[in-house]
Amino acid sequence: MSSLKAKVKLIQKNESLTIVQFEFNDQALSMMSLELPRDITVGTEVKLTIKPTHIAIGKNISGDLSYSNQLNATIKNIDNGKLLSSISLKLDDNNTIESIITKDSAKRLKLKKGDKVIALIKASDISIGQVCDD
């Protein structure tokens, strides 16, 4: 499980659906949720969690995408198995996330260590793992 520390920036509600926007490294991240704990308010620092299988990778992307979460990253390491590739993505000096994609996709994208890529995460694939204590 990959995790990122972020701060709640905006909470929007409509009936049972909640969209939460976070600030992470001067970038906005969005999460969609059906149940938001009451202790989550604007300004709350949280640890966001994302399954590695829910982090797609884009390379040489042009045009608009519906992914609300697009993080610039550098490939730190690639571990190719028989069917899957585990890719370590460096976001900055303090944050690394893992993406698991098919080995065929990694080959098709010609991914290699040091490549600049974009980590793509749907708002429905982010969750709050915990509230951070200051």
N, C-alpha and C positions, 0 to 999 in steps of 0.2 A: 504494500500500500504506500503510495506517495503522499506526502503531506507538505502543506505550505502554511506559514503563519501570515494571517491577514487581518485587517480591521474592517468591521462593518461600516459601510459608508451610507447605504440607503436601504430601506425596507419598503416594499410595495406589496399591498394585499388586495385581493379581490376574492371574496367568499373564502374558500378553503385554500386557494393558491397563494403562495408567497414567492416573490422574486426578491432575492437579497443581492445587493451589490457590495463588493469588497474592494479594498485598496490593497494591492500587493506590488511592492517595488514601483510605485507611481503608475501602475497599470490597473485597470478595472477588471475584476472578475465577477461573473454572475452565477448564481445558483437558484434553481427552482425547487420549491419544497411544498409539500402538502401539510407538513406539521413543523412549525418553528418553535423551539423551546422559548418559554416566556423570558428567560434570562438573557436572550439575545436581543440587544438593542443597538442603535446607532452608536458607534464608538467602541463596541465590545471587540476585544482581540480574540481571535479564534484560530484553531488549527483546522484547516480544510483537508479533507482526505479524498483521494482519487485512486481508483483501481488502475493499475498499469495497463490492463486490457482496454480501458476507456480513454486512453490518451493516444490519439492518432498523430501521425507525423506528416507534415507538408514540406515540400521542397520546391523552390522556384514557382511559388503560387502567384497567379495573377487573377484579378477579378475579386468579386465579393463572395463571401461564404456565410452560411447561417450560423456557424460556430461562434458563440458569443465570447468564448475564451480562447485567445490566440496569444501564446507566449513565445517570444523569441528565445531560442536555445541553441546550444552547441553540443554536438554529439561528443560525449566524454569517453564512451566505451560501447562496443557492440559485442554481444555474446550470441553467436548463431548456433541454434540447436538443429535437430533434424527438420522440424516443421516451423518452429517459432524463433524469433529474434528478440532478445531482451536488450533494450537500448537505454543507456544512462544518458540523461539530458541535463546539461549544466545550464541553469537559468541565470546565475550570478555567482559570486564568490561563496555564498552561503547556502544556496538552494539547488538541489539536484532532484529530479524526478525520474521515474522509470516508465518506459513505454514498452508494451509487448505487442508486437505485430507479427504477421506471418513472415517466414523467411523469404517467401516469394516476393512479398511487398518490399522488403528491405533490399533484395537484389534488383527489383524493377526500378526502385528509386536510386540505386547505386549509392546507398548510404555508407559512409565511412567516418572514422574518427576525425573530429575537427570540422565536419560539415556544419554550416549554419542552417537550421531548420526552424519550423514553427510547430510547437506542440498545440494540438487542437483538442479542446475539451468541451463537450456539450454542457449546458447549464444543468441538465438533469443528472449528470454524472459526477457532480461535486456534492459533497456533504460536509457538515460540520462534525469533526471528530471530537473536539472538546473546546471548552472555553479556556483561554489562557489566563493564568493567575499572574498578576504583576508583582 
